[in-house]
Every structure is written in C-alpha cells, then in structure tokens.
Amino acid sequence: MKGRLWTAIVEVGFIIFLFYSNLLMGEYERSGEASERGLAWAVMDVLTLRNFAIAIVAATVGYLVVEYLRKSAANR
C-alpha cells in the first residue's frame, strides 16, 4: 500500500510539473508578456490558486485514466 501511494504521488507530481512547464512556456510565446517582463513575472503569473486547482484535478484524472489503462492491458 505504501509503495502504491508513493507511486501515485510521484506520477501526479510529474503531471503537475508538465502542466506548469507548459504554462510557463506559453508565457514566452508571441502572445505572452514574459519576454518583456521577465522570468519572475512569468512564474508569478503562472503560480495562481486557480491554476493549482486545475493542475490537481487534471493530474488526478490523468493518473486514474492511466492506471485504468494499465490494469486493462495487464488483464489481456
């Protein structure tokens, strides 16, 4: 049980990392303002409570879907 929980935390954390790195990269695209305002501004613009809530929900759903697919593939 302890191993499964640790695996879930690591996988959800990785999904959250990918979510935030994608948001941060978006700040440096043509439409973003980070190239003018700098990295500190971009990080503060990305790290909001709304984005964190979205990241947690999306990472949890993503983890559950991947686990379902893993179990389905293992039963074949």
MARGUGU-925798 format. One record per atom (N, C-alpha, C): x, y, z; residue in three letters; atom name. Coordinates in nm, 2 decimals. Example, Ala and Ser with C-alpha at 12.3 -4.5 7.8 and 13.67 -1.06 7.14 Angstrom:
MARGUGU-925798
<X 1.32 | Y -0.57 | Z 0.78 | resn Ala | name N>
<X 1.23 | Y -0.45 | Z 0.78 | resn Ala | name CA>
<X 1.32 | Y -0.33 | Z 0.78 | resn Ala | name C>
<X 1.28 | Y -0.22 | Z 0.71 | resn Ser | name N>
<X 1.37 | Y -0.11 | Z 0.71 | resn Ser | name CA>
<X 1.29 | Y 0.00 | Z 0.79 | resn Ser | name C>
This chain:
MARGUGU-925798
<X 0.08 | Y -0.12 | Z 0.00 | resn Met | name N>
<X 0.00 | Y 0.00 | Z 0.00 | resn Met | name CA>
<X 0.09 | Y 0.13 | Z 0.00 | resn Met | name C>
<X 0.19 | Y 0.13 | Z 0.08 | resn Lys | name N>
<X 0.28 | Y 0.24 | Z 0.09 | resn Lys | name CA>
<X 0.35 | Y 0.27 | Z -0.04 | resn Lys | name C>
<X 0.39 | Y 0.16 | Z -0.11 | resn Gly | name N>
<X 0.45 | Y 0.18 | Z -0.24 | resn Gly | name CA>
<X 0.36 | Y 0.23 | Z -0.35 | resn Gly | name C>
<X 0.23 | Y 0.19 | Z -0.35 | resn Arg | name N>
<X 0.13 | Y 0.24 | Z -0.44 | resn Arg | name CA>
<X 0.11 | Y 0.39 | Z -0.42 | resn Arg | name C>
<X 0.10 | Y 0.43 | Z -0.29 | resn Leu | name N>
<X 0.07 | Y 0.57 | Z -0.26 | resn Leu | name CA>
<X 0.19 | Y 0.65 | Z -0.31 | resn Leu | name C>
<X 0.31 | Y 0.61 | Z -0.28 | resn Trp | name N>
<X 0.43 | Y 0.68 | Z -0.33 | resn Trp | name CA>
<X 0.43 | Y 0.70 | Z -0.48 | resn Trp | name C>
<X 0.40 | Y 0.59 | Z -0.55 | resn Thr | name N>
<X 0.40 | Y 0.59 | Z -0.69 | resn Thr | name CA>
<X 0.29 | Y 0.69 | Z -0.74 | resn Thr | name C>
<X 0.17 | Y 0.69 | Z -0.68 | resn Ala | name N>
<X 0.07 | Y 0.78 | Z -0.72 | resn Ala | name CA>
<X 0.11 | Y 0.93 | Z -0.70 | resn Ala | name C>
<X 0.18 | Y 0.95 | Z -0.59 | resn Ile | name N>
<X 0.22 | Y 1.09 | Z -0.56 | resn Ile | name CA>
<X 0.33 | Y 1.13 | Z -0.66 | resn Ile | name C>
<X 0.42 | Y 1.05 | Z -0.69 | resn Val | name N>
<X 0.52 | Y 1.08 | Z -0.79 | resn Val | name CA>
<X 0.46 | Y 1.10 | Z -0.93 | resn Val | name C>
<X 0.37 | Y 1.02 | Z -0.97 | resn Glu | name N>
<X 0.31 | Y 1.03 | Z -1.10 | resn Glu | name CA>
<X 0.22 | Y 1.16 | Z -1.11 | resn Glu | name C>
<X 0.14 | Y 1.18 | Z -1.01 | resn Val | name N>
<X 0.06 | Y 1.31 | Z -1.01 | resn Val | name CA>
<X 0.15 | Y 1.43 | Z -1.01 | resn Val | name C>
<X 0.26 | Y 1.42 | Z -0.93 | resn Gly | name N>
<X 0.35 | Y 1.53 | Z -0.93 | resn Gly | name CA>
<X 0.42 | Y 1.56 | Z -1.06 | resn Gly | name C>
<X 0.45 | Y 1.45 | Z -1.13 | resn Phe | name N>
<X 0.51 | Y 1.47 | Z -1.26 | resn Phe | name CA>
<X 0.41 | Y 1.54 | Z -1.36 | resn Phe | name C>
<X 0.28 | Y 1.49 | Z -1.35 | resn Ile | name N>
<X 0.18 | Y 1.56 | Z -1.44 | resn Ile | name CA>
<X 0.17 | Y 1.70 | Z -1.41 | resn Ile | name C>
<X 0.17 | Y 1.74 | Z -1.28 | resn Ile | name N>
<X 0.16 | Y 1.88 | Z -1.24 | resn Ile | name CA>
<X 0.28 | Y 1.96 | Z -1.29 | resn Ile | name C>
<X 0.40 | Y 1.90 | Z -1.28 | resn Phe | name N>
<X 0.52 | Y 1.96 | Z -1.34 | resn Phe | name CA>
<X 0.51 | Y 1.99 | Z -1.48 | resn Phe | name C>
<X 0.45 | Y 1.89 | Z -1.56 | resn Leu | name N>
<X 0.44 | Y 1.91 | Z -1.70 | resn Leu | name CA>
<X 0.33 | Y 2.02 | Z -1.73 | resn Leu | name C>
<X 0.23 | Y 2.03 | Z -1.65 | resn Phe | name N>
<X 0.13 | Y 2.13 | Z -1.66 | resn Phe | name CA>
<X 0.19 | Y 2.27 | Z -1.64 | resn Phe | name C>
<X 0.26 | Y 2.29 | Z -1.53 | resn Tyr | name N>
<X 0.32 | Y 2.42 | Z -1.51 | resn Tyr | name CA>
<X 0.43 | Y 2.45 | Z -1.61 | resn Tyr | name C>
<X 0.51 | Y 2.36 | Z -1.65 | resn Ser | name N>
<X 0.61 | Y 2.39 | Z -1.75 | resn Ser | name CA>
<X 0.55 | Y 2.43 | Z -1.88 | resn Ser | name C>
<X 0.43 | Y 2.37 | Z -1.92 | resn Asn | name N>
<X 0.36 | Y 2.41 | Z -2.04 | resn Asn | name CA>
<X 0.31 | Y 2.55 | Z -2.02 | resn Asn | name C>
<X 0.25 | Y 2.59 | Z -1.91 | resn Leu | name N>
<X 0.20 | Y 2.72 | Z -1.88 | resn Leu | name CA>
<X 0.32 | Y 2.82 | Z -1.89 | resn Leu | name C>
<X 0.43 | Y 2.79 | Z -1.83 | resn Leu | name N>
<X 0.55 | Y 2.88 | Z -1.83 | resn Leu | name CA>
<X 0.60 | Y 2.90 | Z -1.98 | resn Leu | name C>
<X 0.61 | Y 2.79 | Z -2.05 | resn Met | name N>
<X 0.65 | Y 2.81 | Z -2.19 | resn Met | name CA>
<X 0.55 | Y 2.89 | Z -2.27 | resn Met | name C>
<X 0.42 | Y 2.88 | Z -2.24 | resn Gly | name N>
<X 0.32 | Y 2.97 | Z -2.31 | resn Gly | name CA>
<X 0.34 | Y 3.11 | Z -2.28 | resn Gly | name C>
<X 0.40 | Y 3.15 | Z -2.16 | resn Glu | name N>
<X 0.42 | Y 3.29 | Z -2.13 | resn Glu | name CA>
<X 0.53 | Y 3.35 | Z -2.22 | resn Glu | name C>
<X 0.61 | Y 3.26 | Z -2.28 | resn Tyr | name N>
<X 0.72 | Y 3.31 | Z -2.37 | resn Tyr | name CA>
<X 0.69 | Y 3.31 | Z -2.51 | resn Tyr | name C>
<X 0.57 | Y 3.26 | Z -2.55 | resn Glu | name N>
<X 0.53 | Y 3.26 | Z -2.69 | resn Glu | name CA>
<X 0.50 | Y 3.41 | Z -2.73 | resn Glu | name C>
<X 0.47 | Y 3.42 | Z -2.86 | resn Arg | name N>
<X 0.44 | Y 3.56 | Z -2.91 | resn Arg | name CA>
<X 0.33 | Y 3.63 | Z -2.84 | resn Arg | name C>
<X 0.23 | Y 3.56 | Z -2.79 | resn Ser | name N>
<X 0.12 | Y 3.63 | Z -2.72 | resn Ser | name CA>
<X 0.15 | Y 3.66 | Z -2.58 | resn Ser | name C>
<X 0.25 | Y 3.59 | Z -2.52 | resn Gly | name N>
<X 0.28 | Y 3.61 | Z -2.38 | resn Gly | name CA>
<X 0.36 | Y 3.74 | Z -2.35 | resn Gly | name C>
<X 0.36 | Y 3.78 | Z -2.23 | resn Glu | name N>
<X 0.43 | Y 3.91 | Z -2.19 | resn Glu | name CA>
<X 0.56 | Y 3.88 | Z -2.12 | resn Glu | name C>
<X 0.60 | Y 3.75 | Z -2.10 | resn Ala | name N>
<X 0.72 | Y 3.72 | Z -2.02 | resn Ala | name CA>
<X 0.85 | Y 3.77 | Z -2.09 | resn Ala | name C>
<X 0.85 | Y 3.77 | Z -2.22 | resn Ser | name N>
<X 0.97 | Y 3.82 | Z -2.28 | resn Ser | name CA>
<X 1.00 | Y 3.96 | Z -2.25 | resn Ser | name C>
<X 0.90 | Y 4.04 | Z -2.22 | resn Glu | name N>
<X 0.91 | Y 4.18 | Z -2.19 | resn Glu | name CA>
<X 0.93 | Y 4.20 | Z -2.04 | resn Glu | name C>
<X 0.85 | Y 4.12 | Z -1.96 | resn Arg | name N>
<X 0.85 | Y 4.14 | Z -1.81 | resn Arg | name CA>
<X 0.95 | Y 4.06 | Z -1.73 | resn Arg | name C>
<X 1.00 | Y 3.95 | Z -1.79 | resn Gly | name N>
<X 1.10 | Y 3.87 | Z -1.72 | resn Gly | name CA>
<X 1.04 | Y 3.74 | Z -1.66 | resn Gly | name C>
<X 1.14 | Y 3.66 | Z -1.62 | resn Leu | name N>
<X 1.11 | Y 3.52 | Z -1.56 | resn Leu | name CA>
<X 1.03 | Y 3.53 | Z -1.43 | resn Leu | name C>
<X 1.07 | Y 3.62 | Z -1.34 | resn Ala | name N>
<X 1.00 | Y 3.63 | Z -1.21 | resn Ala | name CA>
<X 0.85 | Y 3.67 | Z -1.23 | resn Ala | name C>
<X 0.82 | Y 3.76 | Z -1.33 | resn Trp | name N>
<X 0.68 | Y 3.79 | Z -1.35 | resn Trp | name CA>
<X 0.61 | Y 3.67 | Z -1.41 | resn Trp | name C>
<X 0.67 | Y 3.60 | Z -1.50 | resn Ala | name N>
<X 0.61 | Y 3.48 | Z -1.56 | resn Ala | name CA>
<X 0.58 | Y 3.37 | Z -1.46 | resn Ala | name C>
<X 0.67 | Y 3.35 | Z -1.37 | resn Val | name N>
<X 0.64 | Y 3.25 | Z -1.26 | resn Val | name CA>
<X 0.53 | Y 3.29 | Z -1.17 | resn Val | name C>
<X 0.53 | Y 3.42 | Z -1.14 | resn Met | name N>
<X 0.42 | Y 3.47 | Z -1.05 | resn Met | name CA>
<X 0.28 | Y 3.47 | Z -1.12 | resn Met | name C>
<X 0.29 | Y 3.49 | Z -1.26 | resn Asp | name N>
<X 0.16 | Y 3.49 | Z -1.33 | resn Asp | name CA>
<X 0.11 | Y 3.35 | Z -1.35 | resn Asp | name C>
<X 0.20 | Y 3.25 | Z -1.35 | resn Val | name N>
<X 0.16 | Y 3.11 | Z -1.36 | resn Val | name CA>
<X 0.11 | Y 3.04 | Z -1.23 | resn Val | name C>
<X 0.18 | Y 3.08 | Z -1.12 | resn Leu | name N>
<X 0.15 | Y 3.02 | Z -0.99 | resn Leu | name CA>
<X 0.04 | Y 3.09 | Z -0.92 | resn Leu | name C>
<X -0.08 | Y 3.05 | Z -0.96 | resn Thr | name N>
<X -0.21 | Y 3.10 | Z -0.90 | resn Thr | name CA>
<X -0.28 | Y 2.99 | Z -0.84 | resn Thr | name C>
<X -0.38 | Y 3.02 | Z -0.75 | resn Leu | name N>
<X -0.46 | Y 2.92 | Z -0.69 | resn Leu | name CA>
<X -0.55 | Y 2.85 | Z -0.79 | resn Leu | name C>
<X -0.60 | Y 2.92 | Z -0.89 | resn Arg | name N>
<X -0.68 | Y 2.87 | Z -0.99 | resn Arg | name CA>
<X -0.61 | Y 2.77 | Z -1.08 | resn Arg | name C>
<X -0.48 | Y 2.80 | Z -1.12 | resn Asn | name N>
<X -0.40 | Y 2.71 | Z -1.19 | resn Asn | name CA>
<X -0.37 | Y 2.58 | Z -1.11 | resn Asn | name C>
<X -0.34 | Y 2.60 | Z -0.98 | resn Phe | name N>
<X -0.31 | Y 2.49 | Z -0.90 | resn Phe | name CA>
<X -0.43 | Y 2.39 | Z -0.88 | resn Phe | name C>
<X -0.55 | Y 2.45 | Z -0.87 | resn Ala | name N>
<X -0.67 | Y 2.36 | Z -0.86 | resn Ala | name CA>
<X -0.69 | Y 2.29 | Z -0.99 | resn Ala | name C>
<X -0.67 | Y 2.35 | Z -1.11 | resn Ile | name N>
<X -0.68 | Y 2.29 | Z -1.23 | resn Ile | name CA>
<X -0.57 | Y 2.18 | Z -1.25 | resn Ile | name C>
<X -0.45 | Y 2.21 | Z -1.20 | resn Ala | name N>
<X -0.34 | Y 2.11 | Z -1.21 | resn Ala | name CA>
<X -0.37 | Y 1.99 | Z -1.13 | resn Ala | name C>
<X -0.42 | Y 2.00 | Z -1.01 | resn Ile | name N>
<X -0.46 | Y 1.89 | Z -0.92 | resn Ile | name CA>
<X -0.57 | Y 1.80 | Z -0.98 | resn Ile | name C>
<X -0.67 | Y 1.87 | Z -1.03 | resn Val | name N>
<X -0.78 | Y 1.79 | Z -1.08 | resn Val | name CA>
<X -0.74 | Y 1.72 | Z -1.21 | resn Val | name C>
<X -0.67 | Y 1.79 | Z -1.30 | resn Ala | name N>
<X -0.62 | Y 1.73 | Z -1.42 | resn Ala | name CA>
<X -0.52 | Y 1.61 | Z -1.40 | resn Ala | name C>
<X -0.43 | Y 1.63 | Z -1.30 | resn Ala | name N>
<X -0.33 | Y 1.53 | Z -1.27 | resn Ala | name CA>
<X -0.40 | Y 1.41 | Z -1.21 | resn Ala | name C>
<X -0.50 | Y 1.43 | Z -1.12 | resn Thr | name N>
<X -0.56 | Y 1.31 | Z -1.06 | resn Thr | name CA>
<X -0.64 | Y 1.24 | Z -1.17 | resn Thr | name C>
<X -0.72 | Y 1.31 | Z -1.25 | resn Val | name N>
<X -0.79 | Y 1.24 | Z -1.36 | resn Val | name CA>
<X -0.70 | Y 1.17 | Z -1.45 | resn Val | name C>
<X -0.59 | Y 1.23 | Z -1.49 | resn Gly | name N>
<X -0.49 | Y 1.17 | Z -1.58 | resn Gly | name CA>
<X -0.43 | Y 1.04 | Z -1.51 | resn Gly | name C>
<X -0.40 | Y 1.05 | Z -1.39 | resn Tyr | name N>
<X -0.34 | Y 0.93 | Z -1.32 | resn Tyr | name CA>
<X -0.44 | Y 0.82 | Z -1.31 | resn Tyr | name C>
<X -0.57 | Y 0.85 | Z -1.28 | resn Leu | name N>
<X -0.67 | Y 0.75 | Z -1.28 | resn Leu | name CA>
<X -0.69 | Y 0.68 | Z -1.41 | resn Leu | name C>
<X -0.69 | Y 0.76 | Z -1.52 | resn Val | name N>
<X -0.71 | Y 0.70 | Z -1.65 | resn Val | name CA>
<X -0.59 | Y 0.61 | Z -1.69 | resn Val | name C>
<X -0.47 | Y 0.66 | Z -1.66 | resn Val | name N>
<X -0.35 | Y 0.58 | Z -1.69 | resn Val | name CA>
<X -0.35 | Y 0.45 | Z -1.61 | resn Val | name C>
<X -0.39 | Y 0.45 | Z -1.49 | resn Glu | name N>
<X -0.40 | Y 0.33 | Z -1.40 | resn Glu | name CA>
<X -0.50 | Y 0.24 | Z -1.46 | resn Glu | name C>
<X -0.62 | Y 0.29 | Z -1.50 | resn Tyr | name N>
<X -0.72 | Y 0.20 | Z -1.56 | resn Tyr | name CA>
<X -0.67 | Y 0.14 | Z -1.68 | resn Tyr | name C>
<X -0.60 | Y 0.21 | Z -1.77 | resn Leu | name N>
<X -0.55 | Y 0.15 | Z -1.89 | resn Leu | name CA>
<X -0.44 | Y 0.05 | Z -1.86 | resn Leu | name C>
<X -0.36 | Y 0.07 | Z -1.76 | resn Arg | name N>
<X -0.26 | Y -0.02 | Z -1.72 | resn Arg | name CA>
<X -0.32 | Y -0.15 | Z -1.68 | resn Arg | name C>
<X -0.42 | Y -0.14 | Z -1.59 | resn Lys | name N>
<X -0.49 | Y -0.26 | Z -1.54 | resn Lys | name CA>
<X -0.56 | Y -0.34 | Z -1.66 | resn Lys | name C>
<X -0.62 | Y -0.26 | Z -1.75 | resn Ser | name N>
<X -0.69 | Y -0.32 | Z -1.86 | resn Ser | name CA>
<X -0.59 | Y -0.40 | Z -1.95 | resn Ser | name C>
<X -0.48 | Y -0.34 | Z -1.97 | resn Ala | name N>
<X -0.38 | Y -0.40 | Z -2.06 | resn Ala | name CA>
<X -0.32 | Y -0.52 | Z -1.99 | resn Ala | name C>
<X -0.30 | Y -0.52 | Z -1.86 | resn Ala | name N>
<X -0.24 | Y -0.63 | Z -1.78 | resn Ala | name CA>
<X -0.34 | Y -0.75 | Z -1.78 | resn Ala | name C>
<X -0.47 | Y -0.73 | Z -1.79 | resn Asn | name N>
<X -0.57 | Y -0.84 | Z -1.78 | resn Asn | name CA>
<X -0.59 | Y -0.90 | Z -1.92 | resn Asn | name C>
<X -0.53 | Y -0.85 | Z -2.02 | resn Arg | name N>
<X -0.54 | Y -0.91 | Z -2.16 | resn Arg | name CA>
<X -0.45 | Y -1.03 | Z -2.18 | resn Arg | name C>
